[in-house]
Amino acid sequence: MTKKNRYNREFRTPEEVKKEREAEKAVEETVEPVADDKTDELKTEVNEEKPVTPEIKHGTVIAELLNVRSAPEVGDNIIGKLKRYTHVDIITKGGTDNAWLFVKGEIVTGVSVSGYVMSKYIDEDK
């Protein structure tokens, strides 16, 4: 059931959105027929795909001050700067020839930034 706001536009409540997401997850589970070797009867088997968690690597900033950008391009917006010796989590590699890394690191204690940095300025842990 959708409701209308003061501009007479329809919207869904957070509870409705949650119920829809749960219903979508239930639909994603597929039922596939599987033949039993002994009886040749068809049985059903639920195929649940488990999300793949990327392996997070770690590294250290080796530049004096490293620009963190919103996209893997030199001309893109700078969204933060990381100081030398800052430890970062390396989420993915990207850009042309894997010249960029998508990282997460702390700008100041308790404040982190996630974005793209040039890989040549990160010393990756082995």
N, C-alpha and C positions, 0 to 999 in steps of 0.2 A: 504494500500500500504506500503510495507516494503522497507526500504532503506538499503544500504550496507555501512559498514564502510571501513576504509582504508585497512583492512585485508580481505575484500570481504565477511564479515559476515553480515547476515541480522539482522536488529534491528528495533524496533518500536519507533516512536516518542512519546513524552509525550501526545500529543493530541490524537494519536491513542489509547494509553493505556486508556486514560480517556473515549473515546468513547466506547471502549470494556467493561469497567466497568459499564458504564451507560446501555449498552445493556444487560449485565448480570443481573443487578438489575431489568430491565423490565421483563426479562424471569422468575425471581424468583417469581413474582406476579402470582399466580395461579388463574385460572378461574374455579369455581366449579358450576355445575348446582344445582339449588334449586327449588323445587316444590312449587308453590303458592297454599295455601289451598283453595282459593276461585275459581280459574279457572283451576287448575291442569295443567297450562302451565309452561314450564320450563323457569326460568329466570337465568341470570348469576350474580354471586356475586364475587367481587374481594376479595381475601383473602391475606391481607398484614400482614406479621409477623413483629411485632415491636421488636427491639432489647431490651433485658433485661439488665438493668443497675444494676450492683451489688451494694448493699448497702455498702458504705465505712464506716468502723468504725475507731476509733481513739485510740491512746494509747501513753504511755510515756515510754522511755527507763529507766530501773531501774539498769542496769549494769553500771559500771564505763566507760567502752568502749566496745561497742557491734559490733562484726563482722557481716558484711552484705555479704552474699554469693550468688553465681550465681545459685545454686541449693540447695534443702533442704537436704544437707548431710554435716556432720562435716568436711569431707576431701575435700570438694569442694573449688573452688577458692574464695578468699576474694576479693570483689570488692569495699569495702569501710568500714568505721567504724563510728558508731554513738555514740556521747557522752551522758552521763547521763543527764536526764531531757529533751532530745530531743523529740519533739512531732512528731508522725508518723501517716500516713494514713495506716490502715490495709486493704489490698485489698482482700486477701483470706487466708484461712488456708490450710495447706497441710502437706505432709510427713506422716510418721508413727504416728498414734494416734494423728494427728493434733498437733504434737510437733513443727511445723514450721509455721511461718507466712510470707506471701509475703507482704512487706511493702514499703512505699515510705517516705523518710525523708531527711532533709537537713543535709549535712555534714558540710558545712559552709554557711554563708548567701548567698542565691541565687544559691547554687550548691546542687542539690539533687541527691539521689541515690535510686534505686529500686532493691530489692533483698530479699533473704530469711534470717530470723533471728529465733533463738530459742524462742518459745513463752513464756518460763518461765522468760525471761528477759524484757518482755513488760507488763506494767500494763495497761490493757484495760479499757477504759472509759466505764462506765455503762450507 
